[in-house]
């Protein structure tokens, strides 16, 4: 056991460092995680033989729960609402059409039987949210006309429908017992929706009424909610992945307490889940078997990318009067990823008798998709002119404020302030700085251009934080530097000319230092550019 724990720790640390590397070279990190899995696998350097599909199904299915929950949790409903019809059409009808087109292609080109082709099409019918948005975030691709929201909602919600199509195809192949097709679809969708909504409502109610944040219990509670949102509907024949996504969407768009810490926690959990999934997928693969199905996988990927996906997107979005450039971009953004390969594992674990190596076909299609489409996506976005430099891709997420490092800053209007007795419309402010509120005594004033600033007003700005690893801050207690006590800032000299006192903590107050500010014994000074 100790050996496996050490290997697990090594793999996670390796994935973390490779994630940093991927940001520098512009290659999707998920592809590197798969590479690490292959490296450790039976055909790799470490020769770890692993072909336990049942164990892999369990681990990957649990990891997928948190990926889908966080996908819903971080979707900003207010931004996504205007494009919801387009996105949901793509995630439902789009899945069905894609599955059937791939089935027809596989039947006529590779001479597979239709149900085998439909199974391949069902597995590859969903797009991968993690891949698409890691690329958008990495390259800071701000898209026009709600394109980011369309991609986010589609890729976040189409996995449950791809799962339904996969299970439905297995039923038609005589694997498992799901009753009639109508009953199966009804239970999957309705039970998944209802339980997802109920768990979302229950979570919102409990988190708003009960104070759980003191010891991080709210995080544990939401963690348990995510597991319940999957397990409950599955127990009665519903779609657990749909339920998880819906409950995450409701919780993420509610006014629950401590939401930012929840975002940080689930962001970490999701990152770990992605590492685990893609590492296991790589470990489960046998590269020595890939040459046999290389051409099949390549042709399926090319058909999906350049024929099936564009046809489906055009059929669905043209009635919404989406222009052709946006249709082409959405088509090219249909990357295949984790869910497709995990569902392929489920198919193998189900005991379905197949005449083809379906796992490695889906595995290789996903690799080709991430490598080809993922690499070219920024170029295609610019070439099709769908990038909007005035927009921000992070707005599509509920953790927008945290992700973009926006912070509120206050300035008090005093007699020597240039703002005194001026209207807001007469102020010269930086382009990306906005006055969000003015505190005047006990009153809060919503600003407009004609608002006149008075002495004593506190102006609340929002501004973008500056992040630079070369700027270091350090706290120093004044009592540890007795020679500074009772001296004004202007009287203090530093050996390092780049050092500066940027803030003083004085009890419960924060003091912005000026040249005549005197340092007191109990002050805590925040310095920048401290000596090594």
MARMIZA-727493 format. One record per residue (C-alpha): x, y, z; residue in one letter. Coordinates in Angstrom, 2 decimals. Layout:
    east   north      up aa
       X       Y       Z  A
...
***
This chain:
    east   north      up aa
    0.00    0.00    0.00  X
    2.83    2.38    0.89  X
    4.32    1.90   -2.58  X
    1.03    2.84   -4.28  X
    0.64    5.91   -2.04  X
    4.12    7.06   -3.03  X
    3.36    6.48   -6.72  X
    0.09    8.42   -6.36  X
    1.86   11.35   -4.70  X
    4.56   11.33   -7.38  X
    1.97   11.32  -10.18  X
    0.00   14.23   -8.67  X
    3.16   16.32   -8.14  X
    4.30   15.52  -11.68  X
    0.89   16.55  -13.07  X
    1.03   19.84  -11.15  X
    4.42   20.75  -12.58  X
    3.34   19.67  -16.05  X
    0.25   21.87  -15.70  X
    2.57   24.85  -15.22  X
    4.58   23.73  -18.24  X
    1.46   23.46  -20.39  X
    0.60   27.11  -19.65  X
    3.98   28.15  -21.03  X
    3.98   26.03  -24.18  X
    0.25   26.49  -24.90  X
   -0.52   22.74  -24.99  X
   -3.68   21.58  -23.14  X
   -2.66   20.16  -19.76  X
   -5.11   17.27  -20.14  X
   -3.03   15.93  -23.01  X
    0.06   15.97  -20.81  X
   -1.80   14.10  -18.03  X
   -2.66   11.36  -20.53  X
    1.00   11.27  -21.58  X
    2.07   10.75  -17.97  X
   -0.42    7.86  -17.71  X
    1.02    6.28  -20.87  X
    4.54    6.78  -19.46  X
    3.61    4.82  -16.33  X
    1.60    2.20  -18.26  X
    2.45   -1.25  -19.53  X
    4.02    0.05  -22.74  X
    5.77    2.93  -20.99  X
    8.92    3.30  -18.89  X
    7.47    2.10  -15.56  X
    5.64   -0.93  -17.06  X
    2.63   -0.80  -14.70  X
    0.17   -3.29  -16.21  X
   -3.39   -2.07  -15.71  X
   -6.50   -3.33  -17.51  X
   -9.11   -3.32  -14.73  X
  -11.99   -1.55  -16.48  X
  -14.38   -2.03  -13.53  X
  -12.00   -0.28  -11.12  X
  -11.28    2.44  -13.70  X
  -15.04    2.94  -14.22  X
  -15.61    3.48  -10.50  X
  -12.76    5.97  -10.04  X
  -13.45    7.92  -13.24  X
  -17.22    8.05  -12.66  X
  -16.71    9.57   -9.19  X
  -14.19   12.07  -10.57  X
  -16.64   12.98  -13.35  X
  -19.28   13.84  -10.71  X
  -17.19   16.73   -9.39  X
  -16.17   17.93  -12.84  X
  -19.84   18.18  -13.87  X
  -20.91   19.69  -10.55  X
  -18.24   22.39  -10.76  X
  -19.15   23.00  -14.41  X
  -22.69   23.85  -13.30  X
  -21.53   25.71  -10.19  X
  -19.31   28.09  -12.18  X
  -21.78   28.80  -14.97  X
  -23.03   32.38  -14.68  X
  -26.76   32.08  -15.40  X
  -27.28   35.80  -15.97  X
  -24.68   35.78  -18.74  X
  -25.81   32.42  -20.14  X
  -29.57   33.06  -20.09  X
  -29.78   34.95  -23.41  X
  -28.19   32.03  -25.27  X
  -29.75   29.15  -23.33  X
  -32.03   28.01  -26.19  X
  -29.12   27.71  -28.60  X
  -26.89   25.93  -26.09  X
  -29.53   23.43  -24.91  X
  -30.50   22.66  -28.52  X
  -26.87   21.80  -29.20  X
  -26.56   19.67  -26.06  X
  -29.71   17.63  -26.78  X
  -30.60   17.53  -30.47  X
  -26.93   18.05  -31.31  X
  -25.96   14.89  -29.42  X
  -28.59   12.79  -31.23  X
  -27.71   14.08  -34.70  X
  -23.97   13.67  -34.10  X
  -24.42   10.08  -32.91  X
  -26.46    9.13  -36.00  X
  -24.11   10.84  -38.47  X
  -21.09    9.03  -37.01  X
  -23.10    5.79  -37.08  X
  -23.83    6.21  -40.79  X
  -20.19    7.09  -41.51  X
  -18.89    4.07  -39.57  X
  -21.38    1.76  -41.27  X
  -20.61    2.78  -44.85  X
  -16.87    3.48  -44.55  X
  -15.68    0.82  -42.07  X
  -18.51   -1.69  -42.64  X
  -19.35   -1.82  -38.91  X
  -22.87   -2.95  -38.05  X
  -25.19    0.00  -37.42  X
  -25.48   -0.46  -33.63  X
  -21.69   -0.57  -33.24  X
  -21.45    2.62  -35.29  X
  -24.21    4.18  -33.18  X
  -22.32    3.22  -30.02  X
  -19.17    4.96  -31.29  X
  -21.26    7.99  -32.30  X
  -22.95    8.10  -28.87  X
  -19.62    7.97  -27.05  X
  -18.24   10.80  -29.18  X
  -21.41   12.91  -29.30  X
  -20.55   15.18  -26.35  X
  -17.98   17.97  -26.26  X
  -15.46   18.49  -23.47  X
  -15.90   21.57  -21.27  X
  -12.55   21.18  -19.49  X
  -10.60   21.17  -22.75  X
  -12.45   24.09  -24.35  X
  -12.33   26.40  -21.35  X
   -8.78   25.61  -20.35  X
   -7.83   26.88  -23.82  X
  -10.09   29.97  -23.62  X
   -8.74   30.87  -20.18  X
   -5.13   30.11  -21.08  X
   -5.20   32.35  -24.16  X
   -7.67   34.84  -22.64  X
   -9.94   34.48  -25.66  X
  -12.81   36.90  -25.13  X
  -15.57   35.93  -27.55  X
  -18.35   37.95  -29.18  X
  -22.12   37.57  -28.88  X
  -22.20   35.12  -25.97  X
  -20.21   32.44  -27.82  X
  -18.33   31.49  -24.63  X
  -21.64   30.94  -22.80  X
  -23.00   28.81  -25.66  X
  -19.91   26.59  -25.52  X
  -19.97   26.42  -21.73  X
  -23.65   25.45  -21.43  X
  -23.43   23.01  -24.33  X
  -20.28   21.23  -23.17  X
  -21.42   21.23  -19.54  X
  -24.87   19.77  -20.23  X
  -24.36   17.45  -23.20  X
  -22.50   14.73  -21.28  X
  -25.71   13.48  -19.57  X
  -27.44   13.16  -22.95  X
  -24.43   11.39  -24.46  X
  -24.63    8.98  -21.52  X
  -28.33    8.39  -22.22  X
  -27.57    7.69  -25.88  X
  -24.79    5.28  -24.87  X
  -27.00    3.36  -22.42  X
  -29.85    3.33  -24.92  X
  -27.59    1.84  -27.60  X
  -26.34   -0.83  -25.16  X
  -29.97   -1.70  -24.43  X
  -30.65   -2.11  -28.15  X
  -27.60   -4.39  -28.28  X
  -29.12   -6.55  -25.55  X
  -26.80   -5.40  -22.75  X
  -28.48   -4.63  -19.42  X
  -32.18   -4.36  -18.69  X
  -33.66   -0.86  -18.88  X
  -37.26   -1.70  -19.82  X
  -38.89    0.08  -22.74  X
  -37.00    2.84  -24.51  X
  -39.65    5.49  -23.71  X
  -39.65    4.57  -20.01  X
  -35.86    4.56  -19.90  X
  -35.54    8.04  -21.47  X
  -38.37    9.42  -19.28  X
  -36.79    8.17  -16.06  X
  -33.29    9.31  -17.03  X
  -34.33   12.87  -17.90  X
  -37.26   13.57  -15.55  X
  -35.79   11.96  -12.43  X
  -32.42   13.60  -13.14  X
  -34.02   17.03  -13.52  X
  -36.39   16.78  -10.55  X
  -33.82   15.44   -8.07  X
  -31.21   17.93   -9.28  X
  -33.64   20.80   -8.66  X
  -34.75   19.45   -5.26  X
  -31.19   18.96   -4.03  X
  -30.24   22.40   -5.33  X
  -33.19   24.00   -3.48  X
  -32.47   22.03   -0.29  X
  -28.81   23.04   -0.41  X
  -29.64   26.72   -0.92  X
  -32.16   26.67    1.94  X
  -29.83   24.94    4.43  X
  -26.79   27.05    3.54  X
  -28.80   30.27    3.89  X
  -30.38   29.29    7.22  X
  -27.62   27.37    8.99  X
  -24.18   28.85    9.70  X
  -21.76   26.11    8.64  X
  -18.82   28.21    7.48  X
  -16.96   28.47   10.82  X
  -15.06   25.19   10.51  X
  -15.38   24.68    6.78  X
  -18.45   22.53    7.32  X
  -20.25   24.24    4.45  X
  -17.61   22.87    2.08  X
  -18.11   19.34    3.43  X
  -21.88   19.78    3.16  X
  -21.75   20.87   -0.50  X
  -19.32   18.01   -1.21  X
  -21.92   15.60    0.19  X
  -24.67   17.32   -1.83  X
  -22.75   16.68   -5.04  X
  -22.44   12.99   -4.22  X
  -26.15   12.81   -3.27  X
  -27.16   14.58   -6.48  X
  -25.55   11.75   -8.42  X
  -26.43    8.75   -6.25  X
  -30.13    9.48   -5.57  X
  -31.38    9.62   -9.19  X
  -29.19    6.67  -10.22  X
  -30.80    4.60   -7.45  X
  -34.26    5.06   -9.00  X
  -33.16    4.96  -12.64  X
  -32.49    8.66  -13.25  X
  -29.51   10.38  -14.82  X
  -27.01   11.21  -12.08  X
  -24.82   13.41  -14.25  X
  -27.78   15.59  -15.28  X
  -28.84   15.91  -11.64  X
  -25.32   16.86  -10.55  X
  -25.06   19.56  -13.23  X
  -28.48   21.06  -12.37  X
  -27.81   21.15   -8.62  X
  -24.39   22.73   -9.22  X
  -25.97   25.34  -11.53  X
  -28.56   26.28   -8.90  X
  -26.11   26.48   -6.01  X
  -23.53   28.45   -8.00  X
  -26.10   31.06   -9.02  X
  -27.63   31.54   -5.58  X
  -26.62   33.93   -2.80  X
  -25.23   31.25   -0.52  X
  -22.65   32.24    2.05  X
  -18.93   31.73    1.58  X
  -19.28   31.06   -2.16  X
  -15.74   32.16   -3.02  X
  -14.15   29.58   -0.69  X
  -16.44   26.94   -2.20  X
  -15.23   27.93   -5.67  X
  -11.61   27.57   -4.55  X
  -12.27   24.19   -2.92  X
  -14.13   22.67   -5.88  X
  -11.66   24.19   -8.32  X
   -8.96   22.19   -6.51  X
  -11.11   19.05   -6.36  X
  -11.95   19.35  -10.06  X
   -8.28   19.87  -10.95  X
   -7.40   16.70   -9.02  X
  -10.31   14.83  -10.65  X
   -9.07   15.80  -14.12  X
   -5.56   14.63  -13.27  X
   -6.89   11.30  -11.99  X
   -9.19   10.71  -14.96  X
   -6.66   11.51  -17.66  X
   -3.85    9.67  -15.89  X
   -6.00    6.52  -15.57  X
   -7.10    6.85  -19.20  X
   -3.44    6.96  -20.24  X
   -2.55    4.11  -17.88  X
   -5.39    2.00  -19.27  X
   -4.22    2.46  -22.86  X
   -1.85    0.14  -24.68  X
    0.09    2.24  -27.23  X
    1.26   -0.96  -28.94  X
   -2.36   -1.53  -30.02  X
   -2.88    1.97  -31.43  X
   -1.35    1.42  -34.90  X
   -4.13   -1.07  -35.72  X
   -6.88    1.48  -35.19  X
   -4.88    4.65  -35.98  X
   -6.42    5.26  -39.41  X
   -9.96    4.44  -38.18  X
   -9.68    6.94  -35.31  X
   -8.10    9.60  -37.53  X
  -10.86    9.34  -40.16  X
  -13.59    9.47  -37.48  X
  -11.98   12.58  -35.94  X
  -11.72   14.29  -39.34  X
  -15.34   13.38  -40.16  X
  -16.52   14.70  -36.79  X
  -14.52   17.93  -37.08  X
  -15.11   18.88  -40.70  X
  -18.42   17.23  -41.65  X
  -20.63   15.95  -38.81  X
  -20.13   18.78  -36.31  X
  -20.49   21.63  -38.86  X
  -23.67   20.04  -40.32  X
  -25.21   19.61  -36.86  X
  -24.30   23.13  -35.68  X
  -25.55   24.67  -38.93  X
  -28.90   22.80  -38.78  X
  -29.47   23.80  -35.15  X
  -28.17   27.39  -35.06  X
  -29.17   28.71  -38.48  X
  -32.86   29.08  -37.40  X
  -31.55   31.29  -34.55  X
  -29.97   33.54  -37.23  X
  -26.42   32.92  -36.03  X
  -23.94   34.18  -38.62  X
  -21.77   31.74  -40.54  X
  -18.48   32.75  -38.88  X
  -19.88   32.04  -35.43  X
  -21.32   28.72  -36.64  X
  -17.90   27.74  -37.99  X
  -16.20   28.68  -34.71  X
  -18.70   26.75  -32.58  X
  -18.23   23.80  -34.96  X
  -14.45   23.86  -34.55  X
  -14.78   24.20  -30.75  X
  -16.37   20.76  -30.41  X
  -13.40   19.07  -28.73  X
  -13.85   15.49  -27.49  X
  -12.41   14.62  -24.10  X
  -12.74   12.90  -20.75  X
  -16.45   12.01  -20.74  X
  -16.23   10.20  -24.08  X
  -13.37    7.98  -22.88  X
  -14.97    7.39  -19.45  X
  -18.21    6.31  -21.12  X
  -16.13    3.97  -23.31  X
  -14.76    2.42  -20.11  X
  -18.35    1.95  -18.89  X
  -19.19    0.17  -22.15  X
  -16.24   -2.24  -21.74  X
  -17.13   -2.85  -18.06  X
  -20.75   -3.59  -19.03  X
  -19.64   -6.78  -20.74  X
  -20.85   -5.75  -24.20  X
  -19.53   -8.10  -26.89  X
  -17.83   -5.92  -29.48  X
  -15.89   -6.83  -32.59  X
  -13.75   -3.67  -32.41  X
  -11.34   -2.07  -29.93  X
  -13.81    0.68  -29.01  X
  -11.81    2.02  -26.05  X
   -8.68    2.77  -28.07  X
  -10.69    4.19  -30.98  X
  -12.43    6.70  -28.69  X
   -9.19    7.30  -26.79  X
   -7.29    8.15  -29.97  X
  -10.12   10.32  -31.38  X
  -10.03   12.39  -28.16  X
   -6.23   12.72  -28.37  X
   -6.41   13.86  -32.00  X
   -9.21   16.29  -31.15  X
   -7.44   17.91  -28.20  X
   -4.14   18.08  -30.08  X
   -5.49   19.38  -33.41  X
   -8.50   21.50  -32.46  X
   -7.10   22.56  -29.10  X
   -3.88   23.85  -30.65  X
   -5.59   25.70  -33.50  X
   -8.59   27.10  -31.60  X
   -7.00   30.50  -30.77  X
   -5.88   30.90  -34.39  X
   -9.33   29.95  -35.73  X
  -11.04   32.39  -33.33  X
   -8.92   35.28  -34.59  X
   -9.20   34.24  -38.22  X
  -13.02   34.10  -38.00  X
  -13.05   37.47  -36.18  X
  -15.05   36.23  -33.17  X
  -12.65   37.67  -30.59  X
  -13.95   40.71  -28.70  X
  -11.21   42.65  -26.93  X
  -13.82   44.66  -25.01  X
  -15.37   41.51  -23.52  X
  -14.04   39.17  -20.85  X
  -14.34   35.38  -21.11  X
  -14.23   35.12  -17.31  X
  -17.64   36.82  -17.06  X
  -19.24   33.52  -18.05  X
  -18.19   32.09  -14.68  X
  -19.78   32.72  -11.28  X
  -16.29   33.13   -9.80  X
  -15.67   36.06  -12.19  X
  -14.57   38.57   -9.52  X
  -12.03   36.18   -8.06  X
  -10.68   34.92  -11.35  X
  -10.11   38.34  -12.83  X
   -8.62   39.79   -9.62  X
  -11.03   42.72   -9.48  X
  -11.04   44.48   -6.13  X
  -12.87   47.37   -4.50  X
  -10.71   50.34   -3.51  X
  -11.80   53.33   -1.44  X
  -10.59   56.94   -1.46  X
  -11.77   59.61    0.98  X
  -12.45   63.10   -0.40  X
  -10.58   65.66    1.73  X
   -9.87   69.37    1.35  X
   -6.62   68.74   -0.52  X
   -8.16   66.16   -2.90  X
   -8.48   67.09   -6.56  X
  -11.92   65.45   -6.59  X
  -13.49   67.96   -4.18  X
  -16.55   69.81   -5.53  X
  -16.29   68.13   -8.92  X
  -18.92   66.18  -10.83  X
  -18.11   62.55  -11.68  X
  -18.39   63.30  -15.39  X
  -15.54   65.83  -14.99  X
  -13.10   63.30  -13.48  X
  -10.35   61.77  -15.60  X
  -10.32   58.12  -14.59  X
   -8.38   55.21  -16.15  X
  -10.43   53.28  -18.73  X
  -10.74   50.13  -16.60  X
  -11.57   51.89  -13.31  X
  -15.21   52.43  -12.36  X
  -16.87   54.24   -9.45  X
  -19.41   51.76   -8.06  X
  -20.66   53.63   -4.99  X
  -20.22   56.77   -2.88  X
  -20.57   56.61    0.92  X
  -21.81   59.91    2.33  X
  -22.24   59.61    6.07  X
  -24.78   56.83    6.61  X
  -26.05   57.02    3.04  X
  -24.93   54.98    0.04  X
  -25.24   56.90   -3.22  X
  -25.47   55.20   -6.60  X
  -23.18   57.36   -8.76  X
  -24.07   59.06  -12.02  X
  -22.32   61.66  -14.14  X
  -23.96   64.64  -12.34  X
  -23.09   63.47   -8.80  X
  -21.09   66.24   -7.05  X
  -18.36   65.08   -4.67  X
  -18.27   66.64   -1.22  X
  -15.70   66.72    1.55  X
  -15.92   63.55    3.63  X
  -17.32   61.41    0.79  X
  -15.81   57.95    0.46  X
  -15.53   56.92   -3.21  X
  -15.63   53.16   -3.86  X
  -13.82   52.17   -7.07  X
  -13.34   48.81   -8.66  X
   -9.93   48.21  -10.16  X
   -7.90   45.34  -11.58  X
   -5.20   44.01   -9.28  X
   -1.65   43.92  -10.56  X
   -0.02   40.50  -10.23  X
    3.72   40.09  -10.60  X
    5.85   37.41   -8.98  X
    8.77   39.89   -8.88  X
    6.93   42.13   -6.44  X
    7.27   40.70   -2.93  X
    5.58   41.95    0.21  X
    6.67   41.41    3.78  X
    5.22   42.40    7.14  X
    7.59   44.00    9.68  X
    6.62   44.90   13.24  X
    7.66   48.43   14.18  X
    8.84   47.26   17.60  X
   11.42   45.08   15.83  X
   12.83   48.25   14.25  X
   12.99   50.62   17.26  X
   14.97   53.19   15.23  X
   11.83   53.80   13.12  X
    9.41   54.45   15.98  X
    8.11   58.04   16.19  X
    9.79   58.88   12.90  X
    7.83   60.05    9.86  X
    7.96   57.98    6.67  X
   10.02   60.68    4.93  X
   12.76   60.33    7.58  X
   13.30   56.61    6.97  X
   15.94   55.52    4.47  X
   16.52   52.01    3.16  X
   19.66   50.35    1.87  X
   17.56   48.91   -0.93  X
   16.30   51.93   -2.87  X
   13.47   49.84   -4.33  X
   12.00   49.22   -0.88  X
    8.81   51.06    0.02  X
    6.32   51.10    2.89  X
    3.08   50.46    1.05  X
    0.70   50.05    4.00  X
    0.52   50.30    7.78  X
   -1.71   48.06    9.90  X
   -2.68   50.00   13.02  X
   -4.95   47.92   15.22  X
   -8.17   47.39   13.25  X
   -7.33   50.21   10.84  X
   -5.36   50.23    7.60  X
   -3.32   53.40    7.07  X
   -2.15   54.48    3.62  X
    1.27   56.01    4.36  X
    2.24   59.56    3.44  X
    5.54   61.35    3.92  X
    4.42   62.92    7.24  X
    2.83   59.71    8.65  X
    4.57   58.85   11.94  X
    5.28   55.23   12.84  X
    3.94   54.04   16.18  X
    5.27   51.27   18.41  X
    2.45   48.78   17.70  X
    2.27   49.39   13.95  X
    2.77   46.55   11.47  X
    4.45   47.80    8.30  X
    3.92   46.17    4.93  X
    7.06   46.56    2.81  X
    7.68   45.87   -0.84  X
   11.09   44.94   -2.29  X
   12.57   43.58    0.94  X
   16.20   42.36    1.12  X
   16.96   38.70    0.64  X
***
